[in-house]
Amino acid sequence: MPPKGSQEGSNVEVCNVDLMDDGLESHDGSAIRDSMMEQYEVNLDDGDDADEEPPKIPDDGNEEEEINYYGDTQIALTQPGGLEEDPSKEFEVGQQFENKEEVMLAVKQYSIRRATEYKIVESDHWRYNAQCIQFGSGCNWSILISYHRKQERWEVRRYTGPHTCM
């Protein structure tokens, strides 16, 4: 039920418009506008600003600036002896990563280099668990990487590899 004194809808059809002695309006069948809806109207076109130019936004001159959302992740993955340098290198229990983005990127790049597919079994703020899509029916590859609170780093806790489905 609408609050007292308000009307539902944006247009109300009423009859017999006259101002009576007690201050009430009556209407003669014309459509009237709901005054409560006027406060919600935005950008009413009154035709006055049709030829105006849009406001100019100042240019800082850095149109082609790149933003690196991963910070030092790419540097860590391309360090000498890293997984990217030696495509035959496997993950190792105890191997550490700076952050979860680095973990996900390392697993993704590993999978791309070997032309294998994996599925994420579990992923939250503390764990990243992935396994081959053929896990159990021809391949045992799986990896569990979790956050090590004392060292404030992500660490490979369990690794069963390499892929046996290739």
Z-matrix of the N, CA and C atoms (Angstrom, degrees):
N
C 1 1.446
C 2 1.524 1 107.90
N 3 1.341 2 118.96 1 132.28
C 4 1.458 3 121.46 2 -179.48
C 5 1.516 4 111.30 3 -68.58
N 6 1.338 5 117.49 4 155.51
C 7 1.459 6 120.52 5 178.52
C 8 1.522 7 110.98 6 -60.57
N 9 1.313 8 116.13 7 155.52
C 10 1.455 9 121.92 8 -178.40
C 11 1.528 10 109.54 9 -60.16
N 12 1.307 11 116.98 10 130.89
C 13 1.457 12 121.92 11 178.17
C 14 1.513 13 113.70 12 91.21
N 15 1.336 14 119.37 13 -5.83
C 16 1.458 15 120.09 14 179.07
C 17 1.514 16 109.03 15 -106.58
N 18 1.323 17 115.22 16 165.52
C 19 1.451 18 120.74 17 -179.35
C 20 1.514 19 108.24 18 -123.53
N 21 1.324 20 117.31 19 144.57
C 22 1.457 21 120.75 20 175.87
C 23 1.513 22 108.97 21 -81.44
N 24 1.357 23 117.08 22 146.21
C 25 1.456 24 121.71 23 176.09
C 26 1.511 25 111.45 24 86.73
N 27 1.343 26 115.32 25 164.96
C 28 1.452 27 118.45 26 -178.39
C 29 1.518 28 112.20 27 -93.16
N 30 1.312 29 118.57 28 -23.04
C 31 1.458 30 122.35 29 176.21
C 32 1.513 31 107.98 30 -125.78
N 33 1.319 32 115.55 31 137.53
C 34 1.458 33 120.27 32 -178.73
C 35 1.518 34 107.23 33 -124.86
N 36 1.298 35 117.80 34 131.34
C 37 1.461 36 123.02 35 178.96
C 38 1.521 37 107.91 36 -97.01
N 39 1.305 38 116.64 37 119.03
C 40 1.463 39 120.55 38 178.60
C 41 1.524 40 109.57 39 -134.92
N 42 1.300 41 116.85 40 171.35
C 43 1.464 42 121.29 41 -177.68
C 44 1.524 43 111.28 42 -121.80
N 45 1.361 44 116.51 43 158.76
C 46 1.466 45 125.81 44 171.80
C 47 1.525 46 113.94 45 58.75
N 48 1.354 47 118.59 46 78.52
C 49 1.454 48 121.05 47 178.66
C 50 1.528 49 110.48 48 -84.96
N 51 1.286 50 117.17 49 115.00
C 52 1.462 51 125.18 50 175.15
C 53 1.515 52 107.14 51 -155.62
N 54 1.319 53 116.60 52 144.84
C 55 1.451 54 119.67 53 174.55
C 56 1.512 55 107.46 54 -89.52
N 57 1.294 56 116.14 55 120.24
C 58 1.453 57 120.70 56 -175.76
C 59 1.522 58 109.68 57 -93.56
N 60 1.319 59 116.67 58 170.06
C 61 1.461 60 122.46 59 -177.10
C 62 1.522 61 112.66 60 -60.63
N 63 1.322 62 117.84 61 -30.38
C 64 1.463 63 119.94 62 -177.33
C 65 1.526 64 112.57 63 -86.77
N 66 1.363 65 119.18 64 6.77
C 67 1.454 66 122.89 65 176.78
C 68 1.512 67 114.12 66 88.65
N 69 1.318 68 119.97 67 2.34
C 70 1.458 69 122.85 68 179.50
C 71 1.515 70 110.29 69 -88.61
N 72 1.354 71 116.21 70 147.84
C 73 1.459 72 120.68 71 177.78
C 74 1.514 73 110.01 72 -97.60
N 75 1.292 74 116.41 73 145.79
C 76 1.453 75 120.89 74 168.35
C 77 1.519 76 106.07 75 -127.91
N 78 1.335 77 118.30 76 152.56
C 79 1.464 78 122.16 77 -171.90
C 80 1.518 79 110.65 78 -125.15
N 81 1.335 80 115.65 79 156.31
C 82 1.455 81 121.40 80 -174.21
C 83 1.523 82 113.73 81 -102.62
N 84 1.310 83 119.55 82 29.12
C 85 1.462 84 120.76 83 176.82
C 86 1.508 85 113.74 84 99.92
N 87 1.326 86 120.12 85 1.44
C 88 1.455 87 121.50 86 178.67
C 89 1.529 88 109.80 87 -88.61
N 90 1.325 89 115.31 88 153.15
C 91 1.463 90 120.10 89 178.22
C 92 1.520 91 108.79 90 -78.06
N 93 1.313 92 117.42 91 132.25
C 94 1.462 93 120.72 92 176.58
C 95 1.519 94 109.29 93 -114.55
N 96 1.298 95 116.12 94 158.86
C 97 1.465 96 122.95 95 -177.37
C 98 1.523 97 109.01 96 -90.20
N 99 1.309 98 116.50 97 137.69
C 100 1.462 99 122.33 98 177.51
C 101 1.524 100 108.26 99 -78.11
N 102 1.319 101 117.73 100 116.53
C 103 1.465 102 121.19 101 -177.27
C 104 1.522 103 112.15 102 -65.14
N 105 1.311 104 118.21 103 -24.92
C 106 1.466 105 121.18 104 178.38
C 107 1.528 106 111.18 105 -67.70
N 108 1.335 107 117.53 106 -28.50
C 109 1.462 108 120.41 107 -177.53
C 110 1.523 109 112.15 108 -79.97
N 111 1.344 110 118.10 109 -21.40
C 112 1.456 111 120.53 110 -177.63
C 113 1.523 112 112.30 111 -60.94
N 114 1.302 113 117.79 112 -31.32
C 115 1.459 114 120.14 113 -179.40
C 116 1.524 115 112.56 114 -69.14
N 117 1.332 116 118.04 115 -14.47
C 118 1.456 117 121.47 116 -179.15
C 119 1.522 118 112.57 117 -98.94
N 120 1.303 119 118.54 118 -3.52
C 121 1.447 120 121.03 119 -178.88
C 122 1.523 121 109.34 120 -77.00
N 123 1.328 122 115.54 121 134.04
C 124 1.453 123 121.49 122 -177.41
C 125 1.514 124 108.57 123 -126.50
N 126 1.329 125 116.72 124 142.64
C 127 1.461 126 123.29 125 175.08
C 128 1.522 127 112.70 126 54.09
N 129 1.297 128 117.03 127 51.54
C 130 1.454 129 119.80 128 176.03
C 131 1.517 130 108.05 129 -65.31
N 132 1.317 131 117.76 130 133.67
C 133 1.453 132 122.15 131 -177.48
C 134 1.520 133 108.88 132 -87.87
N 135 1.333 134 115.64 133 105.08
C 136 1.454 135 119.15 134 177.69
C 137 1.527 136 111.24 135 -98.96
N 138 1.337 137 117.55 136 -0.59
C 139 1.449 138 122.23 137 175.21
C 140 1.518 139 114.19 138 82.28
N 141 1.331 140 119.73 139 -6.26
C 142 1.457 141 122.38 140 -176.02
C 143 1.527 142 113.51 141 -74.49
N 144 1.321 143 118.02 142 -32.27
C 145 1.464 144 120.67 143 -173.17
C 146 1.526 145 113.28 144 -107.54
N 147 1.321 146 117.68 145 22.26
C 148 1.459 147 121.03 146 -175.52
C 149 1.524 148 112.50 147 -65.16
N 150 1.336 149 117.82 148 -29.97
C 151 1.460 150 120.60 149 -176.56
C 152 1.521 151 113.47 150 -99.50
N 153 1.318 152 118.43 151 2.77
C 154 1.462 153 121.31 152 -177.99
C 155 1.523 154 111.52 153 -75.25
N 156 1.330 155 115.73 154 146.81
C 157 1.459 156 122.24 155 175.68
C 158 1.524 157 109.23 156 -77.44
N 159 1.332 158 118.28 157 146.20
C 160 1.465 159 119.00 158 174.81
C 161 1.524 160 109.41 159 -66.26
N 162 1.329 161 117.92 160 153.03
C 163 1.471 162 120.02 161 -178.98
C 164 1.526 163 111.11 162 -63.05
N 165 1.325 164 115.93 163 144.39
C 166 1.466 165 121.90 164 179.13
C 167 1.524 166 109.66 165 -81.94
N 168 1.327 167 115.99 166 133.89
C 169 1.460 168 121.85 167 176.22
C 170 1.517 169 106.93 168 -99.84
N 171 1.332 170 117.68 169 125.39
C 172 1.469 171 119.63 170 -177.52
C 173 1.527 172 111.51 171 -60.33
N 174 1.335 173 115.74 172 140.63
C 175 1.457 174 122.28 173 179.88
C 176 1.519 175 108.78 174 -98.15
N 177 1.337 176 116.09 175 127.50
C 178 1.462 177 119.14 176 179.26
C 179 1.523 178 112.01 177 -87.09
N 180 1.333 179 117.64 178 -3.21
C 181 1.452 180 121.42 179 176.26
C 182 1.516 181 115.08 180 82.49
N 183 1.323 182 119.48 181 2.35
C 184 1.462 183 122.45 182 -178.27
C 185 1.520 184 110.76 183 -111.57
N 186 1.322 185 117.22 184 57.38
C 187 1.457 186 120.73 185 -175.73
C 188 1.521 187 113.10 186 -66.29
N 189 1.324 188 117.86 187 -32.96
C 190 1.455 189 120.59 188 -175.35
C 191 1.519 190 112.44 189 -104.43
N 192 1.303 191 117.28 190 28.79
C 193 1.458 192 121.74 191 179.96
C 194 1.528 193 109.69 192 -73.70
N 195 1.314 194 116.78 193 130.25
C 196 1.459 195 121.14 194 178.10
C 197 1.514 196 110.12 195 -96.95
N 198 1.326 197 115.45 196 143.43
C 199 1.455 198 120.76 197 177.74
C 200 1.518 199 107.81 198 -111.35
N 201 1.322 200 117.21 199 126.61
C 202 1.455 201 122.26 200 179.42
C 203 1.522 202 108.49 201 -96.57
N 204 1.334 203 116.61 202 101.76
C 205 1.454 204 121.55 203 -178.21
C 206 1.526 205 112.29 204 -77.03
N 207 1.321 206 117.43 205 -15.86
C 208 1.454 207 120.84 206 -175.81
C 209 1.522 208 113.22 207 -98.94
N 210 1.314 209 118.36 208 1.57
C 211 1.456 210 121.14 209 177.99
C 212 1.514 211 111.99 210 57.79
N 213 1.323 212 117.56 211 -121.22
C 214 1.459 213 122.83 212 -177.77
C 215 1.518 214 112.89 213 -92.75
N 216 1.327 215 118.08 214 13.73
C 217 1.460 216 121.36 215 -176.61
C 218 1.523 217 111.32 216 -58.20
N 219 1.324 218 117.53 217 -49.13
C 220 1.460 219 120.36 218 -177.15
C 221 1.520 220 110.62 219 -62.89
N 222 1.313 221 118.14 220 -37.55
C 223 1.463 222 121.51 221 178.66
C 224 1.525 223 109.88 222 -62.68
N 225 1.324 224 117.29 223 -44.25
C 226 1.462 225 121.18 224 -178.21
C 227 1.522 226 111.36 225 -64.50
N 228 1.331 227 117.31 226 -34.35
C 229 1.461 228 119.83 227 -177.62
C 230 1.520 229 112.59 228 -81.23
N 231 1.314 230 117.75 229 -16.15
C 232 1.460 231 119.74 230 -178.70
C 233 1.523 232 112.67 231 -109.11
N 234 1.315 233 117.58 232 12.54
C 235 1.459 234 120.46 233 178.00
C 236 1.529 235 109.74 234 -66.81
N 237 1.338 236 117.83 235 152.01
C 238 1.464 237 120.23 236 178.31
C 239 1.524 238 111.02 237 -54.00
N 240 1.319 239 115.17 238 133.31
C 241 1.459 240 120.53 239 179.86
C 242 1.516 241 112.75 240 87.72
N 243 1.335 242 117.59 241 -1.26
C 244 1.459 243 121.12 242 179.98
C 245 1.518 244 111.57 243 -75.53
N 246 1.324 245 115.77 244 173.80
C 247 1.465 246 121.07 245 -178.39
C 248 1.519 247 112.27 246 -61.13
N 249 1.336 248 118.08 247 -32.20
C 250 1.455 249 120.54 248 -176.67
C 251 1.527 250 112.04 249 -71.23
N 252 1.338 251 117.83 250 -34.82
C 253 1.456 252 121.19 251 -177.41
C 254 1.526 253 111.84 252 -70.00
N 255 1.306 254 118.09 253 -38.78
C 256 1.458 255 122.61 254 -178.19
C 257 1.528 256 108.98 255 -118.12
N 258 1.345 257 117.77 256 98.85
C 259 1.461 258 120.36 257 -176.22
C 260 1.524 259 113.89 258 -62.68
N 261 1.328 260 118.07 259 -18.86
C 262 1.464 261 119.43 260 179.89
C 263 1.528 262 111.61 261 -86.70
N 264 1.328 263 117.22 262 -7.86
C 265 1.460 264 121.15 263 -178.20
C 266 1.526 265 110.37 264 -71.55
N 267 1.319 266 115.03 265 137.48
C 268 1.466 267 122.18 266 -179.98
C 269 1.523 268 109.77 267 -103.68
N 270 1.325 269 115.51 268 165.78
C 271 1.459 270 120.27 269 171.59
C 272 1.524 271 108.36 270 -66.15
N 273 1.329 272 116.73 271 157.15
C 274 1.461 273 121.57 272 177.93
C 275 1.518 274 109.45 273 -132.12
N 276 1.334 275 117.11 274 142.12
C 277 1.456 276 120.83 275 174.55
C 278 1.526 277 107.54 276 -60.83
N 279 1.324 278 116.81 277 131.43
C 280 1.456 279 122.15 278 -177.20
C 281 1.519 280 113.48 279 98.04
N 282 1.330 281 117.65 280 -14.20
C 283 1.459 282 121.14 281 177.96
C 284 1.530 283 108.72 282 -61.85
N 285 1.340 284 116.95 283 138.02
C 286 1.464 285 120.29 284 -173.81
C 287 1.524 286 112.47 285 -118.75
N 288 1.327 287 113.76 286 154.18
C 289 1.458 288 122.92 287 179.07
C 290 1.524 289 108.50 288 -133.69
N 291 1.323 290 116.15 289 151.15
C 292 1.467 291 121.79 290 -177.99
C 293 1.527 292 112.93 291 -69.48
N 294 1.343 293 117.06 292 -40.99
C 295 1.458 294 120.54 293 -174.62
C 296 1.528 295 110.55 294 -151.76
N 297 1.304 296 116.70 295 173.36
C 298 1.462 297 120.88 296 -176.37
C 299 1.529 298 111.66 297 -67.70
N 300 1.324 299 117.83 298 -34.08
C 301 1.461 300 120.20 299 178.01
C 302 1.523 301 110.50 300 -59.94
N 303 1.325 302 116.13 301 -39.49
C 304 1.460 303 121.78 302 178.01
C 305 1.530 304 110.56 303 -64.62
N 306 1.326 305 116.59 304 -39.53
C 307 1.468 306 122.29 305 177.74
C 308 1.523 307 109.97 306 -60.93
N 309 1.325 308 116.39 307 -52.05
C 310 1.466 309 120.80 308 -177.11
C 311 1.520 310 111.39 309 -62.93
N 312 1.325 311 117.06 310 -40.04
C 313 1.454 312 120.96 311 179.24
C 314 1.526 313 111.41 312 -66.47
N 315 1.324 314 117.76 313 -39.75
C 316 1.468 315 121.24 314 179.57
C 317 1.529 316 111.01 315 -64.09
N 318 1.330 317 117.42 316 -44.12
C 319 1.470 318 120.88 317 179.27
C 320 1.528 319 109.75 318 -65.49
N 321 1.320 320 116.83 319 -40.48
C 322 1.465 321 121.05 320 -179.95
C 323 1.528 322 110.98 321 -64.49
N 324 1.338 323 117.09 322 -47.00
C 325 1.464 324 120.34 323 179.87
C 326 1.528 325 111.51 324 -64.70
N 327 1.320 326 116.99 325 -39.17
C 328 1.465 327 121.69 326 176.87
C 329 1.525 328 109.59 327 -57.68
N 330 1.322 329 115.71 328 -46.36
C 331 1.460 330 121.26 329 -178.36
C 332 1.528 331 111.81 330 -66.46
N 333 1.311 332 117.17 331 -39.49
C 334 1.467 333 120.95 332 179.23
C 335 1.524 334 110.58 333 -65.47
N 336 1.336 335 117.81 334 -44.64
C 337 1.472 336 121.29 335 -179.38
C 338 1.519 337 112.08 336 -61.07
N 339 1.315 338 117.02 337 -31.22
C 340 1.464 339 120.73 338 -178.16
C 341 1.524 340 112.89 339 -98.91
N 342 1.313 341 117.48 340 1.37
C 343 1.470 342 123.09 341 -179.12
C 344 1.527 343 110.85 342 53.46
N 345 1.320 344 115.99 343 45.42
C 346 1.462 345 121.64 344 177.42
C 347 1.521 346 108.80 345 -119.13
N 348 1.314 347 115.50 346 162.47
C 349 1.455 348 120.52 347 178.15
C 350 1.516 349 109.28 348 -116.05
N 351 1.318 350 115.50 349 149.21
C 352 1.464 351 120.87 350 179.02
C 353 1.516 352 108.83 351 -136.70
N 354 1.321 353 114.90 352 161.90
C 355 1.461 354 119.28 353 173.74
C 356 1.519 355 107.73 354 -124.99
N 357 1.308 356 115.03 355 149.04
C 358 1.457 357 120.96 356 178.72
C 359 1.521 358 107.39 357 -88.59
N 360 1.323 359 115.92 358 116.37
C 361 1.459 360 121.95 359 -178.35
C 362 1.521 361 110.23 360 -81.63
N 363 1.334 362 116.14 361 -40.35
C 364 1.460 363 121.48 362 -178.30
C 365 1.526 364 108.54 363 -152.20
N 366 1.324 365 115.53 364 136.20
C 367 1.457 366 119.84 365 177.28
C 368 1.523 367 108.48 366 -151.11
N 369 1.328 368 115.51 367 119.29
C 370 1.457 369 120.58 368 176.76
C 371 1.526 370 108.59 369 -146.01
N 372 1.311 371 117.30 370 -161.68
C 373 1.464 372 120.68 371 -177.28
C 374 1.525 373 113.24 372 -70.31
N 375 1.325 374 117.95 373 -15.68
C 376 1.463 375 120.96 374 -174.17
C 377 1.525 376 113.83 375 -120.20
N 378 1.346 377 118.93 376 -17.69
C 379 1.467 378 121.64 377 -174.46
C 380 1.525 379 111.65 378 -138.14
N 381 1.336 380 114.42 379 151.10
C 382 1.458 381 122.10 380 171.73
C 383 1.522 382 105.68 381 -138.76
N 384 1.319 383 116.35 382 111.39
C 385 1.458 384 122.43 383 -174.89
C 386 1.523 385 108.26 384 -123.22
N 387 1.345 386 116.90 385 121.44
C 388 1.460 387 121.69 386 -178.89
C 389 1.520 388 109.45 387 -132.37
N 390 1.339 389 115.49 388 156.15
C 391 1.466 390 120.59 389 176.24
C 392 1.522 391 109.40 390 -150.61
N 393 1.332 392 115.06 391 159.70
C 394 1.454 393 122.16 392 178.92
C 395 1.530 394 109.13 393 -59.57
N 396 1.335 395 116.57 394 146.30
C 397 1.467 396 118.28 395 179.16
C 398 1.525 397 111.43 396 -67.76
N 399 1.334 398 117.09 397 -16.72
C 400 1.468 399 120.85 398 177.00
C 401 1.528 400 111.40 399 -99.09
N 402 1.324 401 116.77 400 18.31
C 403 1.459 402 121.51 401 -177.97
C 404 1.529 403 110.25 402 -57.24
N 405 1.330 404 115.94 403 130.05
C 406 1.462 405 121.76 404 178.94
C 407 1.514 406 113.53 405 91.50
N 408 1.328 407 117.31 406 -25.29
C 409 1.467 408 119.34 407 179.69
C 410 1.524 409 110.15 408 -123.98
N 411 1.306 410 115.64 409 53.81
C 412 1.456 411 119.27 410 176.34
C 413 1.512 412 114.88 411 126.22
N 414 1.326 413 118.65 412 -9.57
C 415 1.462 414 120.10 413 179.34
C 416 1.523 415 109.51 414 -149.08
N 417 1.324 416 115.72 415 139.04
C 418 1.462 417 120.77 416 -179.43
C 419 1.524 418 112.91 417 -109.75
N 420 1.351 419 118.19 418 9.35
C 421 1.456 420 120.69 419 -175.74
C 422 1.523 421 110.69 420 -63.76
N 423 1.334 422 115.86 421 125.87
C 424 1.467 423 121.61 422 174.31
C 425 1.520 424 108.51 423 -155.49
N 426 1.323 425 114.89 424 156.05
C 427 1.458 426 120.67 425 -179.73
C 428 1.525 427 109.27 426 -145.62
N 429 1.324 428 115.31 427 138.36
C 430 1.462 429 122.14 428 174.04
C 431 1.521 430 107.16 429 -124.21
N 432 1.312 431 115.57 430 118.63
C 433 1.460 432 121.82 431 178.42
C 434 1.525 433 106.13 432 -121.02
N 435 1.324 434 116.61 433 126.40
C 436 1.462 435 119.18 434 -177.92
C 437 1.522 436 110.74 435 -131.48
N 438 1.316 437 114.40 436 162.51
C 439 1.461 438 121.28 437 -177.79
C 440 1.521 439 109.64 438 -79.32
N 441 1.328 440 116.52 439 127.90
C 442 1.457 441 123.25 440 178.76
C 443 1.527 442 106.68 441 -99.14
N 444 1.332 443 116.81 442 104.63
C 445 1.468 444 121.69 443 -171.73
C 446 1.526 445 113.43 444 -62.07
N 447 1.318 446 117.71 445 -41.99
C 448 1.467 447 120.25 446 -176.97
C 449 1.525 448 111.58 447 -64.32
N 450 1.325 449 116.74 448 -38.42
C 451 1.462 450 120.47 449 -179.10
C 452 1.530 451 112.33 450 -92.38
N 453 1.327 452 116.46 451 -9.26
C 454 1.458 453 122.87 452 -178.07
C 455 1.523 454 111.69 453 54.15
N 456 1.323 455 115.34 454 44.03
C 457 1.465 456 122.09 455 179.33
C 458 1.522 457 108.68 456 -142.40
N 459 1.324 458 116.21 457 161.36
C 460 1.460 459 122.20 458 174.89
C 461 1.523 460 107.59 459 -91.10
N 462 1.333 461 116.52 460 141.24
C 463 1.464 462 120.65 461 -174.12
C 464 1.529 463 110.55 462 -138.64
N 465 1.352 464 115.18 463 139.02
C 466 1.466 465 120.26 464 174.88
C 467 1.519 466 107.29 465 -69.95
N 468 1.315 467 117.16 466 116.80
C 469 1.470 468 122.21 467 -178.42
C 470 1.520 469 111.41 468 -97.67
N 471 1.342 470 116.43 469 -34.98
C 472 1.466 471 120.27 470 -179.58
C 473 1.525 472 107.72 471 -143.68
N 474 1.332 473 116.03 472 133.84
C 475 1.460 474 119.89 473 178.65
C 476 1.517 475 109.61 474 -143.38
N 477 1.318 476 115.43 475 124.64
C 478 1.458 477 121.86 476 174.49
C 479 1.522 478 106.17 477 -118.87
N 480 1.300 479 116.54 478 106.02
C 481 1.459 480 120.69 479 -176.47
C 482 1.509 481 109.16 480 -157.98
N 483 1.274 482 119.13 481 174.20
C 484 1.460 483 128.96 482 0.85
C 485 1.531 484 112.19 483 -77.89
N 486 1.322 485 115.07 484 -178.92
C 487 1.465 486 120.42 485 177.09
C 488 1.525 487 109.52 486 -61.09
N 489 1.309 488 116.06 487 137.80
C 490 1.470 489 120.59 488 174.68
C 491 1.523 490 110.80 489 -105.02
N 492 1.331 491 117.40 490 3.08
C 493 1.466 492 121.44 491 -178.10
C 494 1.524 493 112.34 492 -92.00
N 495 1.329 494 118.20 493 -4.28
C 496 1.471 495 120.84 494 -176.16
C 497 1.507 496 111.09 495 -84.55
